[in-house]
Amino acid sequence: MKIKTFKGENGITIIAIAIIVVILAVILASVLSSKNDNDKIGFPTDYLEQTTIVDDDNGNKVVIPAGFKMLPECGTTVQQGIVISDRSGNEFVWIPIGNIKNSDGTSTNIELARYSFADNGVVLRKYDDDKLMDGSSHSFIEGTSANKLDFYSAAKSLDNFKTSATSKGGYYIARYEANRGPGERALSRNDSSWTYMQQSAAAESASHTYSNELIESDLVNSYAWDTALVFIQTYSGNSKYSKQVSLNSSLERTGDRLDNSTDKVCNIYDMASNCYEWTTELTADARPSMVLRGGAYGTTSTACSRISDTNSLRDFNRISFRSIIYIK
């Protein structure tokens, strides 16, 4: 078949122009598609200007807030522990909630809840509300404005935290215990643990680490602590981590051990070791006391999941704290 062409004044055919336009359109579409794919699944190693959702290597969604970057050298799957860092070097690990895709094609469901654990690490019971949680000698509740005590700080908003964690598919827990670094709220490695902190002071520091239109920070609550333990036991290879006791005999710098017995699981350090950590939980007694979680150096009597109650005004060199952040 003979194709009739029409030449313009400059001798270039209309069909040739059309072909060039089509080719350019295809190239442009390919570039835009590639850019969109990179925006969607790439690992941002520069500090983000806006909150971004990325895919890990298994196809799990991770929300990285503006002002942070990802540290892919620490891991590129949620199972390994996705680590993010702000410009001050504060590091957090993503705790995934909901259906988690595994590399073998299976999936695992982790629910945001409060949990109790048997001696072998198996979950004994899941608690879906903020009220009574049975312990060895007390029952425990999450503090609210209604049961607020003097010299005690409740969570900013448990409802907001739970809504965010479930709708965004996760939350962040500090990679390290708090330490006295730049800005007095550093959450980085190889610094002196911030001890001699009363519960209200710990809560104030944690809650003021971040507070803007994008993210909120707070002192760790019972939901965040227990769900992190379930995640760790599922993916760290230590199915009894909830019953892990401290690995160090003396107070050491965050994330480091002189004897190399590092308490590191899914890129999170020292939830069982170094210092007890304040939470927003309290006993349900007539005269309530505050709750510490985790183990502490020099003792093997407290495990990672143990709920230890004490006076909120107590401060000594075995008590520190840990922050969480969640997406608004």
Residue pairs with C-beta under 8 A, 6 or more apart in sequence:
3 15
5 13
5 14
5 15
6 13
6 14
7 13
7 14
8 14
39 52
40 53
40 54
40 55
41 54
41 55
42 54
43 54
43 70
43 72
43 76
44 52
44 54
44 64
44 69
44 70
45 69
45 70
45 71
45 72
46 69
47 67
47 68
47 69
47 86
47 87
48 64
48 65
48 66
48 67
48 68
48 69
49 66
50 66
51 63
51 64
51 65
51 66
51 214
51 327
52 63
52 64
52 66
53 61
53 62
53 63
53 64
54 61
54 62
54 64
54 70
55 61
55 62
56 62
56 76
56 77
56 78
56 82
57 76
57 77
57 103
58 77
58 78
58 79
58 101
58 102
58 103
59 101
60 77
60 78
60 96
60 100
60 101
60 169
61 169
62 78
62 82
62 94
62 96
62 169
62 170
63 168
63 169
63 170
63 327
64 70
64 84
65 84
65 214
65 215
65 325
65 327
66 214
67 86
67 87
67 214
68 84
68 85
68 86
68 92
69 84
69 85
70 82
70 83
70 84
71 83
71 84
71 85
71 91
74 80
74 81
74 82
74 83
74 267
75 81
75 82
75 83
75 267
76 82
77 103
78 94
78 96
78 100
78 170
79 100
79 102
79 103
79 235
79 266
80 235
80 266
80 267
81 93
81 94
81 266
81 267
81 268
82 93
82 94
82 267
83 91
83 92
83 93
83 94
83 175
83 267
84 91
84 92
84 94
84 172
85 91
85 92
88 181
88 182
88 183
88 186
89 181
89 182
89 186
89 188
90 174
90 185
90 186
90 187
90 188
90 209
91 174
91 175
91 176
91 187
91 188
91 189
92 172
92 173
92 174
92 175
92 187
92 323
92 325
93 172
93 173
93 174
93 175
93 266
93 267
93 268
94 170
94 171
94 172
95 165
95 170
95 171
95 172
95 173
95 224
95 227
95 228
95 231
96 110
96 169
96 170
96 231
97 110
97 111
97 112
97 165
97 166
97 169
97 170
97 171
97 227
98 109
98 110
98 166
98 169
98 170
99 107
99 108
99 109
100 107
100 108
100 109
100 110
101 107
102 108
108 234
110 227
110 230
110 231
110 234
111 126
111 227
112 162
112 165
112 166
112 223
112 227
113 126
113 127
113 128
113 223
113 226
113 227
114 126
114 127
114 128
114 133
114 222
114 223
114 226
115 123
115 124
115 125
115 126
115 127
115 226
115 227
115 229
115 230
115 305
116 123
116 124
116 125
116 127
116 133
116 134
116 135
116 305
117 123
117 124
117 229
117 242
117 243
117 305
118 124
119 243
120 239
120 240
120 243
121 233
121 239
121 240
121 241
121 242
121 243
123 230
125 134
127 133
130 141
130 142
130 144
130 158
131 141
131 142
131 284
132 139
132 140
132 141
132 284
133 139
133 140
133 141
133 222
133 307
135 307
138 283
138 284
138 285
138 307
138 309
139 283
139 284
140 222
140 281
140 282
140 283
140 284
140 291
140 307
140 309
141 147
141 281
141 282
141 283
141 284
142 154
142 155
142 158
142 221
142 222
142 223
142 280
142 281
142 282
143 149
143 152
143 153
143 154
143 155
143 280
143 281
143 282
144 154
144 155
144 158
145 154
147 154
147 282
147 288
148 154
149 282
149 288
149 312
151 198
151 199
151 200
151 312
151 313
152 199
152 200
152 282
152 290
152 312
153 199
153 200
153 203
153 204
153 207
153 219
153 280
154 280
155 161
155 218
155 219
155 221
155 280
156 207
156 216
156 218
158 221
158 223
158 280
160 216
160 326
160 328
161 171
161 216
161 218
161 221
161 223
161 224
161 324
161 326
162 223
164 171
164 216
164 326
164 327
164 328
165 171
165 223
165 224
165 326
168 326
168 327
171 224
171 324
171 325
171 326
171 327
172 324
172 325
172 326
173 220
173 224
173 228
173 268
173 322
173 323
173 324
174 187
174 220
174 322
174 323
174 324
175 187
175 189
175 255
175 267
175 268
175 269
176 187
176 188
176 189
176 191
176 254
176 255
176 269
176 270
176 322
177 187
177 193
177 194
177 254
177 269
177 270
177 274
177 275
177 277
177 320
177 321
177 322
178 185
178 186
178 187
178 193
178 194
178 197
178 202
178 205
178 206
178 320
178 321
178 322
178 323
179 186
179 187
179 188
179 191
179 192
179 193
179 194
179 253
179 254
180 186
180 191
180 192
180 194
181 188
181 191
184 205
185 205
185 206
185 208
185 209
185 323
187 209
187 322
187 323
188 254
189 253
189 254
189 255
189 256
189 269
190 253
190 254
190 255
190 256
191 253
191 254
192 253
192 254
193 251
193 252
193 253
193 254
193 274
193 275
193 320
194 205
194 320
194 321
195 251
195 275
195 315
195 316
195 317
195 318
195 319
195 320
196 315
196 316
196 317
196 319
197 205
197 278
197 315
197 319
197 320
197 321
198 312
198 313
198 314
198 315
199 278
199 290
199 312
199 313
200 312
201 315
202 219
202 278
202 320
202 321
203 218
203 219
203 278
203 280
203 321
205 321
206 217
206 218
206 219
206 220
206 321
206 322
206 323
206 324
207 217
207 218
207 219
208 217
209 217
209 323
209 325
210 216
210 217
210 325
211 217
213 328
214 327
214 328
215 325
215 326
215 327
215 328
216 325
216 326
216 328
217 323
217 324
217 325
218 280
218 323
218 324
218 325
218 326
219 278
219 279
219 280
219 321
219 322
219 323
219 324
220 277
220 279
220 280
220 293
220 321
220 322
220 323
220 324
221 279
221 280
221 281
221 324
222 279
222 280
222 281
222 291
224 324
225 271
225 279
225 293
226 305
228 268
228 271
229 241
229 242
229 271
229 304
229 305
231 266
232 238
232 241
232 265
232 266
232 268
232 271
233 239
233 240
233 241
233 242
235 266
236 265
236 266
238 244
238 265
241 265
241 271
241 272
241 304
242 303
242 304
242 305
243 303
243 304
243 305
244 263
244 272
244 295
244 303
244 304
245 272
245 295
245 299
245 300
245 301
245 302
245 303
245 304
246 263
246 272
246 273
246 274
246 295
246 296
246 297
246 298
246 299
246 300
246 302
247 257
247 261
247 262
247 263
247 272
247 273
248 257
248 259
248 261
248 263
248 273
248 274
248 297
248 298
249 297
249 298
250 297
250 298
251 274
251 275
251 297
251 317
251 318
252 258
252 274
252 297
254 269
254 270
254 274
255 262
255 264
255 269
255 270
256 262
257 263
262 269
263 269
263 270
263 271
263 272
263 273
263 274
265 271
270 294
271 277
271 293
271 294
271 304
271 322
272 294
272 295
272 303
272 304
273 294
273 295
273 296
273 297
274 296
274 297
274 320
275 294
275 296
275 297
275 318
275 319
275 320
276 292
276 293
276 294
276 295
276 296
276 302
276 308
276 318
276 319
276 320
277 292
277 293
277 294
277 319
277 320
277 321
277 322
278 290
278 291
278 292
278 319
278 320
278 321
279 290
279 291
279 292
279 293
281 290
281 291
281 293
281 307
282 288
282 289
282 290
282 291
282 309
283 289
283 290
283 291
283 309
289 309
289 310
289 311
289 312
290 309
290 310
290 311
290 312
291 307
291 308
291 309
292 307
292 308
292 309
292 310
292 319
293 304
293 305
293 306
293 307
293 308
294 302
294 304
294 306
295 302
295 303
295 304
295 306
296 302
296 318
296 319
297 318
298 318
302 308
